[in-house]
Amino acid sequence: MITGTTKIIAHLGFPTESFKSPMIYNPWFEAKGVDAIVAPFGISSEDYASLVRPLFKIANLLGALVTMPHKIATANLVDELSLRAKIAGSVNAIVRRADGSLLGDMFDGVGFVRGMERKGRTIAGARALIVGAGGVGSAIAASLAEAGVAALGLYDVAPAAVDALCSRLGAYYPELEVLKGSPDPSGYDIVVNATPLGMKPNDPPPIDASRIAPAAFVGEVVMTAQFTPLLRLAIANGCEVQVGTDMLYEMIPAYLEFFGFGASSPEELRNLSRVTLLV
């Protein structure tokens, strides 16, 4: 039931037809008796910069989820960025604070790290490789650095993206060992595919899985398939893995905390969700 007291979280992106957030958040709000909704707001790129700040003049708009193609643009439209958002160079959540200012944060990497921690993996002191230095790869790099990795390997087919991410990491984590230029996973405790490879069944693995140590943890961001070719190879090699949807459902409790709605769990959100889960 939407009433005059209902708080709104806008999901900003374009186009909106593929948005799943209302089917995940709204059942949770209903089950918990929270007077709030997530609603899709389709805003094209040409209109986005001129609409975001005026949008927050709406008194009952609490905050916003931000998705493609607006994550990078949003970093320049808020009053303050979290450290994660500064390193990622993008924003996927905005909250309006009591003084009216807008805080932007980034939770893609938070979801990845929380998933690892829930599985009992140690991140502090580990060596991690991220293949893909775009938006999600940069966000995961920021959260792994925050969690205390000792070394971070970065690779992307666009070297300039790696150089830019290295510069941002160096500004805030000068003691972190950063290696770049190679997708070779040997010697790493954590291996992450942050590229689109794996979205199609016949995609080649982005990493030579035969060179991943059996004790390594292999994580995926692709969500169009539960077990991508890379994860299947990693499992066959004896590795523990994390599927892309784990990252999604782990980051939603962090969003809920960011917006002031308290704690939840991935299991609770999955059970209440009206999204068909991948198999």
Long-range contacts (C-beta under 8 A, 24 or more apart in sequence): 2-37, 3-35, 5-35, 5-60, 6-35, 6-36, 6-37, 6-60, 7-35, 7-36, 7-37, 7-60, 7-61, 7-62, 8-36, 8-37, 8-38, 8-39, 8-58, 8-60, 8-61, 8-62, 9-36, 9-37, 9-38, 9-39, 9-61, 9-62, 9-63, 9-64, 9-65, 9-259, 10-38, 10-39, 10-40, 10-41, 10-55, 10-61, 10-63, 10-64, 10-65, 11-38, 11-39, 11-40, 11-41, 11-64, 11-65, 11-67, 12-41, 12-43, 12-48, 12-52, 12-64, 12-65, 12-66, 12-67, 12-70, 12-74, 13-40, 13-41, 13-42, 13-43, 13-66, 13-67, 13-68, 13-69, 13-70, 14-42, 14-43, 14-44, 14-45, 14-69, 14-70, 15-42, 16-40, 16-41, 16-42, 19-67, 20-275, 21-65, 23-273, 23-274, 23-275, 24-252, 24-269, 24-272, 24-273, 24-274, 24-275, 25-252, 27-272, 27-273, 27-274, 28-256, 28-264, 28-268, 28-269, 28-272, 29-261, 31-272, 32-261, 34-261, 36-62, 36-261, 38-65, 43-70, 45-69, 45-70, 45-73, 48-73, 49-73, 49-77, 52-77, 52-94, 53-77, 53-102, 56-94, 56-96, 56-100, 56-102, 61-96, 62-95, 62-96, 62-259, 62-260, 63-93, 63-94, 63-95, 63-96, 63-258, 63-259, 64-93, 64-94, 65-92, 65-93, 65-255, 66-91, 66-92, 66-93, 66-94, 67-92, 71-106, 71-135, 72-135, 74-104, 75-104, 77-102, 77-104, 78-102, 78-103, 78-104, 79-103, 80-104, 81-105, 82-106, 83-142, 83-146, 83-172, 84-109, 84-110, 84-139, 84-142, 84-143, 84-146, 85-142, 86-168, 86-172, 87-138, 87-141, 87-142, 87-145, 87-165, 87-168, 87-169, 87-172, 88-135, 88-138, 88-139, 88-141, 88-142, 89-135, 89-138, 89-164, 89-165, 89-168, 90-135, 90-138, 90-139, 92-139, 93-255, 93-258, 93-259, 95-258, 95-259, 95-260, 105-258, 106-139, 106-142, 107-139, 107-251, 107-254, 107-255, 107-258, 108-135, 108-136, 108-139, 108-140, 108-143, 108-221, 108-247, 108-251, 109-136, 109-139, 109-140, 109-141, 109-142, 109-143, 109-144, 109-146, 110-143, 110-250, 110-251, 110-254, 111-246, 111-247, 111-248, 111-249, 111-250, 111-251, 111-252, 111-254, 112-139, 112-140, 112-143, 112-144, 112-192, 112-219, 112-221, 112-242, 112-247, 112-250, 112-251, 113-140, 113-143, 113-144, 113-146, 113-147, 114-250, 114-251, 114-253, 114-254, 115-219, 115-242, 115-246, 115-247, 115-250, 116-190, 116-217, 116-219, 116-242, 117-147, 118-250, 118-266, 119-217, 119-240, 119-242, 121-190, 121-217, 121-240, 123-147, 123-148, 123-149, 123-190, 124-148, 124-149, 125-149, 125-150, 126-150, 126-189, 126-190, 127-151, 127-152, 127-153, 127-187, 127-188, 127-189, 127-190, 128-152, 128-153, 128-188, 128-189, 128-190, 128-191, 128-192, 129-153, 129-154, 129-155, 129-183, 129-185, 129-188, 129-190, 129-191, 129-192, 129-207, 130-154, 130-155, 130-192, 130-194, 131-155, 131-156, 131-183, 131-191, 131-192, 131-193, 131-194, 131-195, 131-206, 131-207, 132-156, 132-192, 132-193, 132-194, 132-195, 132-206, 132-221, 133-158, 133-161, 133-162, 133-164, 133-165, 133-194, 134-161, 134-194, 134-195, 136-194, 136-221, 137-165, 137-192, 137-194, 137-195, 137-221, 138-165, 138-168, 140-192, 140-194, 140-219, 140-221, 141-165, 141-169, 142-169, 144-190, 145-169, 145-172, 145-173, 145-176, 149-176, 149-190, 150-176, 150-177, 151-176, 151-177, 151-178, 151-179, 152-176, 152-177, 152-178, 152-179, 153-178, 153-179, 153-180, 153-182, 153-188, 154-178, 154-179, 154-180, 155-180, 155-181, 155-182, 155-183, 156-195, 183-207, 183-208, 184-208, 184-211, 185-209, 185-211, 185-212, 185-213, 185-216, 186-211, 186-212, 186-213, 187-213, 188-212, 188-213, 188-216, 189-213, 189-215, 189-216, 189-217, 190-216, 190-217, 190-219, 191-216, 191-217, 191-218, 191-219, 191-234, 192-218, 192-219, 192-220, 192-221, 193-218, 193-219, 193-220, 193-221, 193-222, 193-228, 193-230, 194-221, 196-222, 197-222, 197-230, 198-222, 198-224, 198-225, 198-228, 198-229, 198-230, 198-231, 199-224, 199-225, 200-224, 201-225, 201-229, 203-228, 203-229, 204-229, 205-229, 205-230, 205-233, 206-230, 209-233, 209-234, 209-237, 210-237, 212-237, 212-239, 213-239, 214-238, 214-239, 215-239, 217-241, 217-242, 218-242, 219-247, 220-244, 221-247, 223-248, 223-278, 224-278, 225-278, 226-278, 226-279, 243-278, 245-277, 245-278
